Amino acid sequence: MSTETKSLKASKIACWLALACLVVPMFGSYFFDDMFSTVSQIFKNPEMLQLGWNSQQFGFYAGGYSFLCVWGGLIICGILLDKFGVRLIGSVFVGMMVAGAAVVTAAISAPGLSAGTSLTIAYIGCMLFGLGSEIAGVAVTRSIAKWFKGKNVALAMGLQLAIARIGTGLAMLLSPVLVLKNHMEGTMYTLSETNRPAIIGLSLLFIGAILWAVFVAMDAKYDRQEGIVTQRGEVKEEDKFKFSDILKVLSNPRFIMIALLCVFFYCCVISFKKFGTSIIIPRFGLDDSTASVMISMIAFAPVLFTPLFGALVDKVGKATTWMITGAVLVFCAHMLIGFAPGDVPFYGYLSIVLLGIGYSLVPSAMWPTVPKIIPEKNLGTAYSLIYWIQNMGMLLVPIFVGRIMKNYADKKAGVDEATADILDKAAAVHSEFIFVGLGIVAITVAVLLFFNSKKHPELKIDRPSKEVA
């Protein structure tokens, strides 16, 4: 090892600086993805929009994010990430993320385009942005696992998740100010008003791309210092990715358990958020604004708790225990939402608090566990497979919940207000059957992982991060 300077691996400042460069692209990604979440009501009146989109068209646009991911893009690109490295493939997809956002921004900013034309262009941009964001996320997670291995990996991953979700929170708070605050009621929303969140988001993504380039330079130096590559930049034979490694990942029972826990757990939270107000309003007798604030608490809770729980996992270990605890909290939250006495807001607040804490606890323990069971050279493939399975679940669960909601909505035609209220409550309860069932499966998988960890102590799944070499 060269003694002329302190190695990047040994430098705490360098590690945290690398993390700072990695979190900004994801902060920008989360902001851009959620830039219309709190102003989506404007699409109910397309005649008042120069853009001309209605709610169905907006929903179609938003679905573009997952299209390439679900249809194999995540898996293929994750393999490429392991085959050709984070710096090359990560840079390609960070660039794709920014380019896709630029296409979306151009589509919703260009005057003279019909609603259909702007929607088609924006959908293409959203597909590129979505796949770029997901693979960039894999590259970021893989890089954190590499730079913080044997250190504060759970804290680092927790901070990255928290800061990224601040991007969501900022978008939710800032977009109404940018679009709605100074708008004159009764007048048309111009393109220059509705595109403001996109311009801010695109600017954040450009800053993130610059900082990603800084990280790439740091990472290249890191590999040279640690002997991962030769001075000519060639990867050493033992660190090269082989396609046979994919089968090794898929045949790892602990990987399968984590992937299953991920999809069932995240569907309990993320899929629930899509219908949250439709469920808690009839269940607990809340008004629209209160329900919206309550649901937004689910997004803000991880900002505070994820880094704290990550530090806890680093300090004491017991990752599988925390996964079980988080899954149980989310299950209890859905039991309260589905079966607590109705029209009592306290139970609504309590359930959302439990949901938010559980949503912070499981990821804090789950994501740092993957590098303990999968070799570093295969982490891109592993995380991509997990994200792909997760995306499949989050694609299917809303379809089933939406069908329940629609079936009960159809029964409301021609009934009195009291009967309609009963049907709304029934729809909420029957929707919760799905989330309760998912919660039971998530707990079961977490318990199986707990016992598997006890059976294989050599993997150090439940040991503090600093004890993992």
C-alpha positions as CSV (number, residue, x, y, z in Angstrom):
1,M,0.0,0.0,0.0
2,S,1.3,3.4,-0.9
3,T,2.2,5.5,2.2
4,E,2.3,8.9,0.4
5,T,-1.3,9.6,1.4
6,K,-3.9,8.1,3.7
7,S,-6.0,5.5,1.7
8,L,-9.6,6.5,0.9
9,K,-10.8,3.3,2.6
10,A,-9.1,4.3,5.9
11,S,-10.3,7.9,5.7
12,K,-13.6,8.6,7.4
13,I,-13.8,12.0,5.8
14,A,-13.4,10.4,2.3
15,C,-16.2,7.8,3.0
16,W,-18.7,10.5,4.2
17,L,-17.7,12.7,1.3
18,A,-18.4,9.8,-1.1
19,L,-21.8,9.3,0.6
20,A,-22.6,13.0,0.1
21,C,-21.9,12.7,-3.6
22,L,-24.1,9.6,-3.8
23,V,-27.2,10.9,-2.0
24,V,-27.8,14.0,-4.1
25,P,-28.7,12.1,-7.4
26,M,-31.2,10.1,-5.4
27,F,-32.6,13.2,-3.7
28,G,-33.2,14.7,-7.1
29,S,-34.7,11.5,-8.4
30,Y,-37.2,11.3,-5.5
31,F,-38.1,15.0,-5.9
32,F,-38.8,14.6,-9.7
33,D,-40.8,11.4,-9.3
34,D,-43.1,13.0,-6.7
35,M,-43.3,16.5,-8.2
36,F,-47.0,16.3,-9.0
37,S,-48.2,14.2,-6.0
38,T,-49.7,17.1,-4.1
39,V,-51.1,19.0,-7.1
40,S,-52.6,16.0,-8.9
41,Q,-56.1,17.5,-8.3
42,I,-55.5,20.0,-11.1
43,F,-55.8,17.1,-13.6
44,K,-59.4,16.7,-12.6
45,N,-60.2,19.8,-14.7
46,P,-58.2,19.4,-17.9
47,E,-60.1,22.3,-19.6
48,M,-58.3,24.6,-17.1
49,L,-54.9,23.3,-18.0
50,Q,-52.9,24.5,-21.0
51,L,-51.2,21.1,-20.8
52,G,-54.6,19.5,-21.3
53,W,-54.0,16.3,-19.4
54,N,-56.9,14.7,-17.4
55,S,-56.5,12.4,-14.4
56,Q,-56.4,9.2,-16.4
57,Q,-53.7,10.6,-18.7
58,F,-51.7,11.7,-15.6
59,G,-52.0,8.2,-14.2
60,F,-50.8,6.8,-17.5
61,Y,-47.8,9.1,-17.4
62,A,-46.9,8.1,-13.9
63,G,-47.1,4.4,-14.8
64,G,-44.3,4.9,-17.3
65,Y,-41.8,4.9,-14.4
66,S,-42.1,1.2,-13.9
67,F,-42.7,0.0,-17.4
68,L,-39.1,-0.8,-18.4
69,C,-38.2,-1.9,-14.9
70,V,-40.9,-4.6,-14.8
71,W,-40.3,-5.9,-18.3
72,G,-36.8,-7.1,-17.6
73,G,-34.9,-3.8,-17.7
74,L,-33.9,-3.9,-14.0
75,I,-32.5,-7.5,-14.2
76,I,-30.5,-6.9,-17.4
77,C,-29.1,-3.6,-16.3
78,G,-28.2,-5.0,-12.9
79,I,-26.2,-7.8,-14.6
80,L,-24.5,-5.1,-16.7
81,L,-23.7,-3.2,-13.5
82,D,-21.8,-6.2,-12.1
83,K,-20.3,-7.1,-15.5
84,F,-18.9,-3.7,-16.4
85,G,-18.8,-2.0,-13.1
86,V,-20.5,0.8,-11.1
87,R,-18.5,3.6,-12.6
88,L,-19.3,2.9,-16.3
89,I,-22.9,1.5,-16.1
90,G,-23.8,3.7,-13.2
91,S,-22.8,6.7,-15.2
92,V,-24.8,5.6,-18.2
93,F,-28.0,5.3,-16.1
94,V,-27.4,8.4,-14.1
95,G,-27.2,10.1,-17.5
96,M,-30.4,8.2,-18.6
97,M,-32.2,9.4,-15.5
98,V,-31.2,13.1,-16.2
99,A,-32.0,12.7,-19.9
100,G,-35.4,11.2,-19.2
101,A,-36.2,14.0,-16.8
102,A,-35.2,16.5,-19.4
103,V,-37.5,14.9,-22.0
104,V,-40.4,15.1,-19.5
105,T,-39.7,18.7,-18.7
106,A,-39.5,19.6,-22.4
107,A,-42.7,17.8,-23.2
108,I,-44.7,19.6,-20.5
109,S,-43.1,23.0,-21.3
110,A,-43.3,23.1,-25.1
111,P,-46.2,25.3,-26.4
112,G,-48.2,24.1,-29.4
113,L,-48.2,20.4,-28.5
114,S,-51.5,18.6,-28.3
115,A,-52.3,16.8,-25.0
116,G,-51.8,13.5,-26.7
117,T,-48.4,14.5,-28.2
118,S,-47.0,15.9,-25.0
119,L,-48.3,12.8,-23.1
120,T,-46.5,10.5,-25.5
121,I,-43.2,12.3,-25.3
122,A,-43.5,12.6,-21.5
123,Y,-44.3,8.9,-21.2
124,I,-41.1,8.0,-23.1
125,G,-39.2,10.4,-20.9
126,C,-40.7,8.9,-17.8
127,M,-39.8,5.3,-18.9
128,L,-36.1,6.4,-19.3
129,F,-36.2,8.4,-16.1
130,G,-37.7,5.4,-14.2
131,L,-35.2,2.8,-15.4
132,G,-32.3,5.2,-15.0
133,S,-33.4,6.1,-11.4
134,E,-33.8,2.4,-10.4
135,I,-30.4,1.4,-11.7
136,A,-28.8,4.5,-10.3
137,G,-30.3,3.5,-7.0
138,V,-28.7,0.0,-7.3
139,A,-25.4,1.6,-8.1
140,V,-25.6,3.9,-5.1
141,T,-26.6,1.1,-2.7
142,R,-23.8,-1.1,-4.1
143,S,-21.3,1.7,-3.7
144,I,-22.3,2.4,-0.1
145,A,-21.9,-1.3,0.7
146,K,-18.4,-1.2,-0.8
147,W,-17.2,2.0,0.9
148,F,-18.7,1.4,4.3
149,K,-18.1,-2.4,4.6
150,G,-17.0,-3.2,8.1
151,K,-18.0,0.3,9.2
152,N,-21.3,2.1,9.6
153,V,-23.0,0.6,6.6
154,A,-26.5,0.5,8.1
155,L,-26.2,4.1,9.2
156,A,-24.9,5.1,5.8
157,M,-27.7,3.3,4.0
158,G,-30.2,4.8,6.4
159,L,-29.0,8.3,5.8
160,Q,-29.2,7.8,2.1
161,L,-32.8,6.6,2.3
162,A,-33.7,9.4,4.7
163,I,-32.2,12.1,2.5
164,A,-33.8,10.7,-0.6
165,R,-37.1,10.7,1.1
166,I,-36.6,14.4,2.1
167,G,-36.6,14.8,-1.7
168,T,-40.1,13.4,-1.7
169,G,-41.2,15.5,1.2
170,L,-39.7,18.7,-0.4
171,A,-41.6,17.9,-3.6
172,M,-44.9,17.4,-1.7
173,L,-44.4,20.7,0.2
174,L,-42.9,22.8,-2.6
175,S,-45.0,21.9,-5.6
176,P,-48.3,23.4,-4.3
177,V,-46.4,26.6,-3.6
178,L,-44.8,26.7,-7.1
179,V,-48.0,25.8,-9.0
180,L,-51.0,26.9,-6.9
181,K,-50.0,29.7,-4.5
182,N,-50.0,32.6,-6.9
183,H,-52.5,31.3,-9.4
184,M,-55.6,33.3,-9.9
185,E,-58.7,31.2,-9.3
186,G,-60.9,30.6,-12.3
187,T,-58.1,31.1,-14.8
188,M,-56.2,28.6,-16.9
189,Y,-53.0,27.0,-15.5
190,T,-50.3,27.9,-18.0
191,L,-47.4,25.7,-19.0
192,S,-45.0,28.1,-17.2
193,E,-46.9,27.4,-14.0
194,T,-47.3,23.6,-14.2
195,N,-43.7,23.0,-15.3
196,R,-42.1,24.7,-12.3
197,P,-41.6,21.6,-10.2
198,A,-40.1,19.8,-13.2
199,I,-37.6,22.6,-13.7
200,I,-36.6,22.5,-10.1
201,G,-36.3,18.7,-10.2
202,L,-34.3,18.7,-13.3
203,S,-31.9,21.3,-11.8
204,L,-31.4,19.0,-8.8
205,L,-30.7,16.1,-11.1
206,F,-28.0,18.1,-13.0
207,I,-26.3,18.9,-9.7
208,G,-26.6,15.2,-8.7
209,A,-24.9,14.2,-12.0
210,I,-22.0,16.5,-11.4
211,L,-21.5,15.0,-7.9
212,W,-21.8,11.5,-9.3
213,A,-18.9,12.4,-11.6
214,V,-16.9,13.5,-8.5
215,F,-17.7,10.1,-6.9
216,V,-16.6,8.2,-10.0
217,A,-13.1,9.8,-9.7
218,M,-12.9,9.0,-6.0
219,D,-14.0,5.4,-6.6
220,A,-11.4,4.8,-9.3
221,K,-8.7,6.0,-6.9
222,Y,-10.2,3.7,-4.2
223,D,-10.0,0.6,-6.4
224,R,-6.4,1.4,-7.3
225,Q,-5.4,1.8,-3.7
226,E,-7.1,-1.4,-2.6
227,G,-5.7,-3.4,-5.4
228,I,-9.2,-4.2,-6.9
229,V,-7.8,-3.0,-10.3
230,T,-4.4,-2.8,-11.7
231,Q,-2.8,0.6,-12.3
232,R,-3.9,0.2,-16.0
233,G,-7.5,-0.1,-14.7
234,E,-8.0,-3.8,-15.3
235,V,-10.2,-5.7,-12.9
236,K,-8.4,-8.6,-11.1
237,E,-9.5,-12.1,-12.1
238,E,-11.0,-13.0,-8.7
239,D,-13.2,-9.8,-8.8
240,K,-14.6,-10.3,-12.3
241,F,-18.3,-11.0,-12.7
242,K,-19.3,-14.3,-14.3
243,F,-22.8,-15.1,-15.6
244,S,-22.7,-18.3,-13.6
245,D,-22.8,-16.0,-10.5
246,I,-26.5,-15.2,-11.3
247,L,-27.4,-18.8,-10.4
248,K,-25.5,-18.6,-7.2
249,V,-27.5,-15.6,-6.2
250,L,-30.8,-17.2,-7.1
251,S,-29.9,-20.4,-5.3
252,N,-29.0,-18.6,-2.0
253,P,-32.0,-19.2,0.3
254,R,-31.2,-16.2,2.4
255,F,-31.4,-14.0,-0.7
256,I,-34.7,-15.5,-1.6
257,M,-36.0,-14.7,1.9
258,I,-34.9,-11.1,1.8
259,A,-36.4,-10.6,-1.7
260,L,-39.7,-12.1,-0.5
261,L,-39.7,-10.0,2.7
262,C,-39.0,-6.9,0.6
263,V,-41.9,-7.4,-1.7
264,F,-44.5,-8.4,0.9
265,F,-43.4,-5.7,3.4
266,Y,-43.1,-2.8,0.9
267,C,-46.5,-3.7,-0.6
268,C,-47.9,-3.3,3.0
269,V,-46.7,0.2,3.0
270,I,-46.1,1.7,-0.5
271,S,-49.2,0.1,-2.1
272,F,-51.3,1.1,0.9
273,K,-50.2,4.8,0.5
274,K,-51.8,4.8,-3.0
275,F,-55.2,4.1,-1.4
276,G,-54.5,5.5,2.1
277,T,-57.0,8.3,2.2
278,S,-59.7,6.2,0.6
279,I,-59.3,3.8,3.5
280,I,-58.7,5.9,6.6
281,I,-61.4,8.6,5.8
282,P,-64.4,6.2,6.0
283,R,-62.8,4.1,8.8
284,F,-62.0,6.9,11.2
285,G,-64.3,9.7,10.1
286,L,-61.6,12.1,9.0
287,D,-61.8,15.0,6.6
288,D,-59.8,15.1,3.4
289,S,-57.0,17.5,4.6
290,T,-56.5,15.6,7.9
291,A,-56.3,12.3,6.1
292,S,-53.8,13.7,3.6
293,V,-51.5,14.9,6.4
294,M,-51.7,11.6,8.1
295,I,-50.7,9.7,5.0
296,S,-47.8,12.1,4.4
297,M,-46.5,11.2,7.8
298,I,-45.7,7.7,6.4
299,A,-43.2,9.4,4.1
300,F,-41.7,11.7,6.6
301,A,-41.2,9.2,9.5
302,P,-38.2,7.4,7.8
303,V,-36.4,10.8,7.5
304,L,-36.1,10.8,11.3
305,F,-36.1,7.1,12.2
306,T,-34.2,5.3,9.4
307,P,-30.7,6.8,10.3
308,L,-31.3,6.2,14.0
309,F,-32.3,2.6,13.4
310,G,-29.4,2.2,11.0
311,A,-27.0,3.3,13.7
312,L,-28.7,0.9,16.1
313,V,-28.1,-2.0,13.7
314,D,-24.5,-1.0,13.2
315,K,-24.0,-0.9,17.0
316,V,-25.8,-4.0,18.3
317,G,-26.5,-6.1,15.2
318,K,-29.6,-8.4,15.5
319,A,-30.8,-7.4,12.0
320,T,-33.3,-10.2,11.7
321,T,-34.8,-9.4,15.1
322,W,-35.4,-5.8,13.9
323,M,-36.9,-7.1,10.6
324,I,-39.4,-9.2,12.6
325,T,-40.2,-6.2,14.9
326,G,-40.8,-3.9,11.9
327,A,-43.0,-6.4,10.1
328,V,-45.0,-7.0,13.3
329,L,-45.5,-3.2,13.8
330,V,-46.8,-2.9,10.2
331,F,-49.1,-5.9,10.7
332,C,-50.5,-4.3,13.9
333,A,-51.0,-1.0,12.1
334,H,-53.1,-2.7,9.4
335,M,-55.1,-4.7,12.1
336,L,-56.0,-1.4,13.7
337,I,-56.9,0.2,10.4
338,G,-59.0,-2.7,9.4
339,F,-60.7,-3.7,12.7
340,A,-60.3,-1.0,15.4
341,P,-63.6,0.7,16.4
342,G,-64.7,3.0,13.6
343,D,-65.0,6.8,13.6
344,V,-62.3,7.1,16.3
345,P,-59.4,9.2,14.9
346,F,-57.0,8.1,17.7
347,Y,-56.8,4.7,16.2
348,G,-56.0,6.2,12.8
349,Y,-53.2,8.3,14.2
350,L,-51.8,5.3,16.2
351,S,-51.9,3.0,13.2
352,I,-50.0,5.5,11.0
353,V,-47.3,6.0,13.7
354,L,-46.8,2.2,13.9
355,L,-46.7,2.1,10.1
356,G,-44.1,4.8,9.9
357,I,-41.9,3.3,12.6
358,G,-42.1,-0.2,10.9
359,Y,-41.4,1.4,7.5
360,S,-38.2,2.8,9.0
361,L,-37.1,-0.2,10.9
362,V,-37.2,-3.0,8.3
363,P,-35.2,-1.2,5.5
364,S,-32.6,-0.1,8.1
365,A,-31.9,-3.8,8.9
366,M,-32.8,-5.5,5.5
367,W,-30.7,-3.5,3.0
368,P,-27.4,-3.8,4.9
369,T,-27.9,-7.5,5.2
370,V,-27.6,-8.1,1.5
371,P,-23.8,-7.4,1.4
372,K,-23.3,-10.0,4.2
373,I,-24.8,-12.8,2.1
374,I,-23.8,-11.8,-1.5
375,P,-20.3,-11.2,-2.8
376,E,-19.6,-7.6,-3.6
377,K,-19.1,-8.3,-7.3
378,N,-22.7,-9.7,-7.5
379,L,-24.4,-6.9,-5.5
380,G,-25.7,-5.1,-8.6
381,T,-27.5,-8.3,-9.8
382,A,-28.7,-9.0,-6.3
383,Y,-30.2,-5.6,-5.6
384,S,-31.7,-5.4,-9.1
385,L,-33.4,-8.8,-8.7
386,I,-34.8,-7.6,-5.4
387,Y,-36.1,-4.3,-6.9
388,W,-37.6,-6.2,-9.8
389,I,-39.5,-8.6,-7.5
390,Q,-40.6,-5.6,-5.5
391,N,-41.8,-3.7,-8.6
392,M,-43.9,-6.7,-9.6
393,G,-45.6,-6.8,-6.3
394,M,-46.3,-3.1,-6.3
395,L,-47.7,-3.4,-9.8
396,L,-50.1,-6.2,-8.9
397,V,-51.3,-5.3,-5.4
398,P,-52.9,-2.0,-6.4
399,I,-54.8,-3.7,-9.1
400,F,-56.5,-6.0,-6.6
401,V,-57.1,-3.2,-4.1
402,G,-58.4,-1.0,-6.9
403,R,-60.8,-3.7,-8.0
404,I,-62.3,-4.0,-4.5
405,M,-62.7,-0.2,-4.4
406,K,-64.4,-0.1,-7.8
407,N,-66.8,-3.0,-7.0
408,Y,-68.1,-1.1,-3.9
409,A,-68.2,2.2,-5.7
410,D,-70.4,0.6,-8.4
411,K,-72.8,-0.5,-5.7
412,K,-73.2,3.1,-4.5
413,A,-75.2,4.2,-7.6
414,G,-78.7,5.3,-6.5
415,V,-78.3,4.6,-2.8
416,D,-78.8,7.0,0.1
417,E,-75.9,8.7,1.9
418,A,-76.0,6.4,4.9
419,T,-75.8,3.3,2.7
420,A,-73.0,4.8,0.7
421,D,-71.1,5.4,3.9
422,I,-71.5,1.8,4.9
423,L,-70.3,0.7,1.5
424,D,-67.2,3.0,1.8
425,K,-66.4,1.4,5.1
426,A,-66.9,-2.1,3.8
427,A,-64.5,-1.3,0.9
428,A,-61.9,0.0,3.3
429,V,-62.1,-3.1,5.6
430,H,-62.1,-5.6,2.7
431,S,-59.1,-3.8,1.2
432,E,-57.3,-4.2,4.5
433,F,-57.7,-8.0,4.3
434,I,-55.1,-7.9,1.5
435,F,-52.7,-5.8,3.6
436,V,-53.2,-7.9,6.7
437,G,-52.5,-11.0,4.7
438,L,-49.3,-9.5,3.2
439,G,-48.2,-8.6,6.7
440,I,-48.7,-12.1,8.0
441,V,-46.5,-13.4,5.1
442,A,-43.9,-10.7,5.8
443,I,-43.6,-11.8,9.4
444,T,-43.4,-15.4,8.5
445,V,-40.5,-14.8,6.1
446,A,-38.7,-12.6,8.6
447,V,-39.0,-15.4,11.2
448,L,-37.6,-17.9,8.8
449,L,-34.7,-15.6,8.1
450,F,-34.1,-15.3,11.8
451,F,-33.8,-19.1,12.3
452,N,-31.7,-19.4,9.2
453,S,-29.3,-16.8,10.6
454,K,-29.1,-18.8,13.8
455,K,-28.3,-21.9,11.8
456,H,-25.5,-20.1,9.9
457,P,-23.7,-17.9,12.4
458,E,-20.6,-17.8,10.1
459,L,-22.5,-15.3,7.9
460,K,-22.7,-12.8,10.7
461,I,-26.1,-11.6,9.6
462,D,-27.0,-10.6,13.1
463,R,-23.6,-9.3,14.1
464,P,-22.8,-5.5,14.3
465,S,-21.5,-4.1,11.0
466,K,-18.0,-3.4,12.4
467,E,-17.5,-7.1,13.1
468,V,-18.1,-8.0,9.4
469,A,-14.8,-7.9,7.5
